[in-house]
Amino acid sequence: MKIHGHANGLKTTLLFGIMWAIIILIWYATGARYNTLGIYVVIAVVMTFGSYWFSDKLSLASIQAQAVTEEQAPQLYRIVRELSSKAGKPMPRIYIAPTMSPNAFATGRNEHHAAVCCTQGIMELLDERELRGVLGHELMHVYNHDILTSSIASAMSMVITYLGYSLRYFGGSLSERERDDRNSGALGAIGALLAMILAPVGASLVQMAISRTREFDADEDGSILSEDPMALASALHKIESGVQSMPLRKTNATQNISAVMISSPFRMEDVNKLFSTHPPTQQRIQRLQELAQQLGQSAQVSDVSTDFDEEPYMQ
């Protein structure tokens, strides 16, 4: 199978260009004499390398996932083996997380060091066709090298955030002697305050944009791999409803891993839509319906609704 590019390189370059522009602007505001940029870049590079190199171990440990054998999970092995073989890629390791909240994610620094994890909840919620759609999506995250992209985005977001915070201590780039009068000093203080507040927000928004576009791409690529867009659409609908009934408890660990899951593991009312790492499920389903029509398939599936008004599957 030929991996569809979606101009990912161009999208990533554009988004990273915006982040670097923000970094340079804040660095100028803090004043190069404080060497803040170099310090934070070094910190971010070290942390990024660690989180990227050990991404599979960190992600799997955060949700207490356990490796399973083919005897323990024959269905998972059968589907993953088929899809990875179809893509001409190595088969990743397979894990199951002992939580009833329905979700799945892929992790690993590359296709040779990758793992796919499903929660116990999603195994009980989805039928084999829907699970196949989910696993196609997750495998494409690995094959599209999304882990590297997200790691770099997180690091750059960290640099921007730290530079914004540094204004609290260093103020603007002008010293008191260089300020003409009190008014310019007041304006500088206001600018520093705004930068301190807006820098982390801007960093988060750009990082969320990167994450959201990757979800759309993995939806499309995974559906082409599985040749069944409506299977993923049906799965996303069920997962959305299931999470409302059985969400993951918010902790530092679950919040860190939530961005790589196929759907937000928290209730909709607990997630700030502006900073959500996932596009709205309704929008994802609509795109999958359009893809199904393009492939000459029926986009009408009785159990797929964009209203999310059905009863939750767990009590």
C-alpha positions as CSV (number, residue, x, y, z in Angstrom):
1,M,0.0,0.0,0.0
2,K,1.2,3.5,-0.8
3,I,1.1,5.8,2.2
4,H,-0.9,8.9,1.5
5,G,1.1,12.0,2.3
6,H,-1.6,14.7,2.8
7,A,1.2,17.3,2.3
8,N,2.1,16.5,5.9
9,G,5.6,17.8,5.4
10,L,4.3,21.2,4.2
11,K,1.7,21.4,7.0
12,T,4.3,20.6,9.7
13,T,6.8,23.1,8.3
14,L,4.2,25.8,8.2
15,L,3.0,25.2,11.8
16,F,6.6,24.9,13.1
17,G,7.4,28.1,11.3
18,I,4.6,29.9,13.2
19,M,6.0,28.5,16.5
20,W,9.5,29.6,15.7
21,A,8.2,33.1,14.9
22,I,6.6,33.2,18.3
23,I,9.8,32.0,20.0
24,I,11.9,34.7,18.3
25,L,9.4,37.5,19.2
26,I,9.4,36.5,22.8
27,W,13.1,36.1,22.9
28,Y,13.5,39.6,21.6
29,A,11.1,40.8,24.3
30,T,13.0,39.1,27.1
31,G,16.3,40.4,25.8
32,A,19.0,38.2,24.3
33,R,21.4,39.3,27.1
34,Y,19.6,36.9,29.4
35,N,20.4,33.9,27.2
36,T,16.9,32.6,27.9
37,L,16.4,31.2,24.4
38,G,19.5,29.0,24.6
39,I,18.6,27.7,28.0
40,Y,15.1,26.8,27.2
41,V,16.0,25.3,23.8
42,V,18.5,23.0,25.5
43,I,16.0,22.0,28.2
44,A,13.4,21.3,25.5
45,V,15.7,19.3,23.3
46,V,16.8,17.1,26.2
47,M,13.2,16.5,27.3
48,T,12.0,15.9,23.8
49,F,14.7,13.3,23.1
50,G,13.8,11.5,26.3
51,S,10.1,11.6,25.6
52,Y,10.5,10.6,22.0
53,W,13.1,7.8,22.6
54,F,11.1,6.3,25.4
55,S,7.6,7.3,24.1
56,D,6.3,3.7,24.0
57,K,7.5,2.8,27.6
58,L,6.2,6.1,29.0
59,S,2.8,5.9,27.3
60,L,2.1,2.3,28.1
61,A,3.2,2.7,31.8
62,S,1.0,5.7,32.3
63,I,-2.1,3.6,31.6
64,Q,-0.7,0.3,33.1
65,A,-1.0,-1.5,29.8
66,Q,0.2,-5.1,29.6
67,A,1.6,-7.0,26.7
68,V,-0.6,-9.8,25.5
69,T,0.2,-12.9,23.5
70,E,-1.6,-14.2,20.4
71,E,-3.3,-16.8,22.6
72,Q,-4.7,-14.1,24.9
73,A,-5.8,-11.8,22.1
74,P,-6.2,-13.7,18.8
75,Q,-8.6,-11.1,17.3
76,L,-6.2,-8.2,17.9
77,Y,-3.2,-10.2,16.4
78,R,-5.2,-11.2,13.4
79,I,-6.3,-7.7,12.6
80,V,-3.0,-6.0,13.2
81,R,-1.1,-8.7,11.3
82,E,-3.4,-8.3,8.3
83,L,-3.2,-4.5,8.2
84,S,0.5,-4.2,8.9
85,S,1.2,-6.8,6.2
86,K,-1.1,-4.9,3.8
87,A,0.9,-1.7,4.5
88,G,4.2,-3.6,4.0
89,K,5.3,-2.6,7.5
90,P,6.6,-4.5,10.6
91,M,3.9,-5.7,13.0
92,P,3.9,-3.7,16.2
93,R,3.7,-5.1,19.7
94,I,0.2,-5.4,21.1
95,Y,-1.0,-4.3,24.6
96,I,-4.2,-4.2,26.5
97,A,-4.9,-1.6,29.2
98,P,-7.0,-2.7,32.2
99,T,-9.6,0.1,32.0
100,M,-13.2,0.0,30.9
101,S,-13.0,3.4,29.4
102,P,-13.1,2.7,25.6
103,N,-10.1,3.9,23.7
104,A,-6.9,3.0,21.8
105,F,-3.6,4.5,20.9
106,A,-0.3,3.8,19.1
107,T,3.1,4.8,20.3
108,G,6.7,4.2,19.6
109,R,9.5,6.3,18.0
110,N,9.3,4.5,14.6
111,E,7.6,1.5,12.9
112,H,10.3,-0.8,14.2
113,H,9.8,0.2,17.8
114,A,6.0,0.6,17.9
115,A,3.2,-0.6,20.0
116,V,-0.6,-0.6,19.7
117,C,-2.7,-0.5,22.8
118,C,-6.5,-1.1,23.2
119,T,-8.3,-0.7,26.5
120,Q,-10.5,-3.5,27.8
121,G,-13.5,-1.3,27.4
122,I,-13.0,-0.8,23.6
123,M,-12.5,-4.6,23.2
124,E,-15.9,-5.2,24.7
125,L,-17.6,-2.3,23.0
126,L,-16.7,-2.7,19.3
127,D,-17.3,-5.5,16.9
128,E,-14.5,-6.9,14.8
129,R,-15.2,-4.6,11.8
130,E,-15.2,-1.5,14.0
131,L,-12.1,-2.6,15.8
132,R,-10.3,-3.1,12.5
133,G,-11.2,0.5,11.6
134,V,-9.7,1.8,14.8
135,L,-6.5,-0.2,14.4
136,G,-6.1,1.0,10.9
137,H,-6.2,4.6,12.2
138,E,-3.6,3.8,15.0
139,L,-1.2,2.1,12.7
140,M,-1.2,5.1,10.3
141,H,-0.1,7.3,13.2
142,V,3.0,5.1,13.4
143,Y,3.6,4.9,9.7
144,N,3.1,8.7,9.3
145,H,5.7,9.3,12.0
146,D,3.3,11.3,14.1
147,I,5.1,10.5,17.3
148,L,8.1,12.5,16.2
149,T,6.0,15.4,15.0
150,S,4.1,15.6,18.3
151,S,7.3,15.3,20.4
152,I,8.9,18.2,18.5
153,A,5.7,20.2,18.8
154,S,5.5,19.6,22.5
155,A,9.1,20.7,22.9
156,M,8.6,23.9,21.0
157,S,5.4,24.6,22.9
158,M,7.5,24.2,26.1
159,V,10.1,26.7,24.8
160,I,7.4,29.3,24.1
161,T,5.7,28.8,27.4
162,Y,9.0,29.1,29.4
163,L,10.0,32.2,27.5
164,G,6.6,33.8,28.3
165,Y,7.0,33.0,31.9
166,S,10.5,34.5,31.9
167,L,9.0,37.9,31.2
168,R,7.7,37.9,34.8
169,Y,11.3,38.0,36.0
170,F,13.2,39.8,33.2
171,G,10.6,42.2,31.8
172,G,11.0,43.7,28.3
173,S,14.2,44.0,26.3
174,L,14.8,47.6,27.3
175,S,16.5,48.5,30.5
176,E,15.3,51.3,32.8
177,R,17.9,53.7,31.4
178,E,16.8,53.0,27.9
179,R,13.1,53.8,28.6
180,D,12.2,57.4,27.8
181,D,9.7,58.0,30.5
182,R,7.2,56.3,32.8
183,N,4.7,55.9,30.0
184,S,7.0,53.8,28.0
185,G,7.9,51.8,31.1
186,A,4.2,51.2,31.8
187,L,3.6,50.1,28.2
188,G,6.6,47.7,28.5
189,A,5.2,46.2,31.6
190,I,1.8,45.7,30.0
191,G,3.5,44.1,27.0
192,A,5.4,41.8,29.2
193,L,2.3,40.8,31.1
194,L,0.4,40.1,27.9
195,A,3.2,38.1,26.5
196,M,3.4,36.1,29.7
197,I,-0.3,35.3,29.4
198,L,-0.6,34.8,25.6
199,A,2.6,32.9,24.9
200,P,1.5,29.7,26.6
201,V,-1.9,30.1,25.0
202,G,-0.4,30.6,21.5
203,A,1.9,27.6,22.0
204,S,-1.0,25.4,23.0
205,L,-3.1,26.5,20.1
206,V,-0.4,25.7,17.6
207,Q,0.3,22.3,19.2
208,M,-3.4,21.5,19.2
209,A,-3.6,22.4,15.5
210,I,-0.8,20.0,14.8
211,S,-2.6,17.2,16.7
212,R,-5.9,17.8,15.1
213,T,-4.7,17.7,11.5
214,R,-2.9,14.5,12.3
215,E,-6.1,12.9,13.6
216,F,-7.9,13.8,10.3
217,D,-5.0,12.4,8.3
218,A,-4.9,9.2,10.3
219,D,-8.7,8.8,9.9
220,E,-8.3,9.0,6.1
221,D,-5.2,7.0,5.8
222,G,-6.4,4.3,8.2
223,S,-9.7,4.1,6.3
224,I,-7.9,3.6,3.0
225,L,-5.8,0.9,4.6
226,S,-8.8,-0.9,6.0
227,E,-10.9,0.0,2.9
228,D,-13.9,0.7,5.3
229,P,-14.3,4.3,6.3
230,M,-17.7,3.7,7.9
231,A,-16.3,1.1,10.2
232,L,-14.2,3.8,11.8
233,A,-17.1,6.2,11.8
234,S,-19.3,3.7,13.6
235,A,-16.4,3.1,16.1
236,L,-15.9,6.8,16.8
237,H,-19.6,7.2,17.5
238,K,-19.6,4.3,20.0
239,I,-16.4,5.5,21.6
240,E,-17.8,9.0,22.1
241,S,-20.9,7.6,23.8
242,G,-18.9,5.1,25.8
243,V,-16.5,7.8,27.2
244,Q,-19.4,9.8,28.4
245,S,-20.5,6.8,30.5
246,M,-17.0,5.6,31.5
247,P,-14.4,8.4,31.2
248,L,-10.8,8.1,32.3
249,R,-10.1,9.8,35.6
250,K,-8.0,13.0,35.0
251,T,-4.5,12.7,36.3
252,N,-1.2,14.0,35.1
253,A,-0.5,10.6,33.5
254,T,-3.9,10.4,31.7
255,Q,-3.8,14.0,30.6
256,N,-0.3,13.4,29.0
257,I,-1.5,10.4,27.1
258,S,-4.9,11.7,26.1
259,A,-3.5,13.5,23.0
260,V,-2.4,10.2,21.4
261,M,-5.7,8.3,22.0
262,I,-8.1,7.9,19.1
263,S,-10.7,10.0,21.0
264,S,-10.6,12.2,24.0
265,P,-10.9,10.0,27.1
266,F,-12.6,12.6,29.1
267,R,-16.3,13.7,29.2
268,M,-17.1,16.5,26.8
269,E,-18.0,18.9,29.6
270,D,-14.6,18.4,31.2
271,V,-12.7,19.3,28.0
272,N,-12.1,22.9,26.9
273,K,-13.0,22.8,23.2
274,L,-10.5,25.5,22.3
275,F,-7.6,23.4,23.7
276,S,-8.9,20.0,22.8
277,T,-6.3,17.8,21.1
278,H,-9.0,16.0,19.0
279,P,-11.4,17.4,16.3
280,P,-15.1,17.1,17.1
281,T,-16.3,13.6,16.5
282,Q,-19.2,14.8,14.4
283,Q,-16.8,16.5,12.0
284,R,-14.6,13.3,11.8
285,I,-17.6,11.2,11.0
286,Q,-18.8,13.6,8.3
287,R,-15.4,13.4,6.6
288,L,-15.4,9.7,6.8
289,Q,-18.9,9.6,5.2
290,E,-17.5,11.8,2.4
291,L,-14.6,9.4,1.9
292,A,-16.9,6.4,1.8
293,Q,-18.8,8.1,-1.0
294,Q,-15.6,8.9,-2.9
295,L,-14.7,5.2,-2.7
296,G,-18.1,4.2,-4.0
297,Q,-19.4,2.8,-0.7
298,S,-22.6,3.5,1.2
299,A,-22.2,6.3,3.7
300,Q,-25.5,5.4,5.4
301,V,-24.9,3.2,8.4
302,S,-27.9,2.7,10.8
303,D,-25.8,2.8,13.9
304,V,-23.9,5.9,13.0
305,S,-25.5,9.2,14.1
306,T,-23.9,12.6,14.5
307,D,-26.4,13.6,17.2
308,F,-24.9,11.4,20.0
309,D,-28.2,10.9,21.6
310,E,-28.2,7.2,22.2
311,E,-28.1,5.6,25.7
312,P,-24.5,5.0,27.0
313,Y,-23.4,1.4,26.7
314,M,-22.2,1.1,30.3
315,Q,-24.1,1.7,33.5
